[in-house]
């Protein structure tokens, strides 16, 4: 099978790494890819939202399967584009259509969906510029901290958690009246704060059957001890120690099954990954958010624990035969630690030469923001590399990842030294 994978981050490198091992893979293309994916297939200079150029490439190169990594093209309707085109109809595409992708593309849509299907989530209300006063009054009815979420996609930066009512009212005005997050914050969801510990669960579905993937816990803040600014993610672990079989059963029965059934009863066809961002509140799971794709860096810790043929699962999604496929996990623990550019998640420099990659043999190093300049690999993003290691337990997996990162260097490189420590 000839496959086109869309995306350029650590998630895509991990998916490419896994697909490259498939017995049914003939040729793998990655658009646009990075220096890491170039070692597994052919990088193609195509942008994820340029559907016309993607169509031309798919037809010229006889692609049989397209796998969409990031959320943007999904929310923008790439699946609908394929399904509505007479020449592309026969090409399998893994990812939800535009309507289904609203689970991530609109916080309000997701909250309404959960309310309708009795899926546990925080109490909330949604406001616009015209109902700013009502929004500020709603804030007064809540206890701090206050949670404000831009309704649309804001590249992971659209959620604010504030301790002061005055600050919350000011930020609500910034988001609604002053378009702090552009069009994404033309509507804002205000919700009650849930106090607990977070984790992420993942399924892959063909619209009828679903298969669970290993759960993970990621670390969003830039600083040690979960302090400082939010990032795209500084590391992740799998399995999650507090997610015992009883709790995982609750997630399946109270969240996963009602979500799959709810989509069907709403007449929404959903094919691809569903990411459940969850919080454990006194041993009860609540949904914080849905994503319509795999997370990053969670993919880099979850996909290495999948023993099954990923491309075989994707074929099951595309052809509606997922129920016939097996999902087998690796019993070992896995730990991922991100190495990022100094200054991230604010301004940072690119083009730094990365050294020591060839010295790492105990971990898999996934590239997130890299570019090849001849034989030299340079930084090209805020999050640059992810070191993932296996271990008999989390402690030994983390130890290996940190030993590997110590061998790699680039100017102003930063990583957190406390990933996983809160649950060990």
C-alpha angles and dihedrals in degrees: 000000000000110000135193115200115196120214142052110228141091090280090058093046089053092048091047091048091054097042091049088067093055119118090216096054116109101169134354125209123184122200112232096337127168140247090287098050089049087070091058104040143339119305113219125201097236128127117230093236097047095096095170093055090045090052092051092049093047092052096042093049098040093238113189099187135030119196115195114210108179129055099233099075090042094052088044091056108255091151092052088048090055095043092048096050117089092212096047099043093097094053115097112233124191113211139068123279122251095271093049092044088063085084082080101019095061124034089195092053090050094048092048089049092052092047091050093050099039094245110161113253139139119286110260150165131205124226139186134197088274093055097043092122091052089048092054090048089051089053088055089057092057132078118237140294095065121210119210120181128187106231096226136049112298101168092262093304101093099093121088125186111192133181099201124070091211091053091046092053091048093050091047088057091046091053098044106030101026097036094233090178095028117233090347091073098045081108124033128198114212114196139175115264115252116209114213145084121295133227138163129232127191138199134180115215140181091203094271111038124037135195123206121230125203115288122241143190119218133196115226107178122088095223136070115269090027095290133139131030126350116255136184086268135302099209145329142214134207134225100033111227097217093047096092122175092267093053092044089052089053089052091051096047100037100035117013101043095043089049094052092043092044093054090050094047090049088054093245117144108214120187121172138027125345115197115200114202101202140180126207107223110182091330094311120113119231125182114239095176146339123229122198093217139033118292128246123254088012092070089058091058101034102045093054087057091055111097095181124093104269094201089053088055091048089052088052090053094048094047099037092244100112092123088068094057127087127229115203124179130210108243092218122099120248131204130190126195121188123221110207140185118267109261094029130166085034123040118333138165126253132204098059114153113245116217134187100034091126091055094065115097104145097061141042109243112210117196117228105166110012139123131195116235100186106299091339120092116211137186116264104169148026095265105045112171140006120207111204123187138177123225141168084251137005094266094058092043092051092047090056093048091052092047089052094049089052088064094053125073144173131162112289094359114171134190136165115251095200105063109146094005093116093063101035 
